[in-house]
Amino acid sequence: AVGAGTAQHLAAGGYAVLAFADLGRWLLLLALVPALILFRRSA
């Protein structure tokens, strides 16, 4: 039971890492858009 619980926790942690990595990628894209607009406007 302990081993199964650990496996479940590891799987949940892996999914959380994937979700956070995906979220971080979207946040990075969202942050780049206004920066690109400002760069284009100043150029």
Residue pairs with C-beta under 8 A, 6 or more apart in sequence:
none
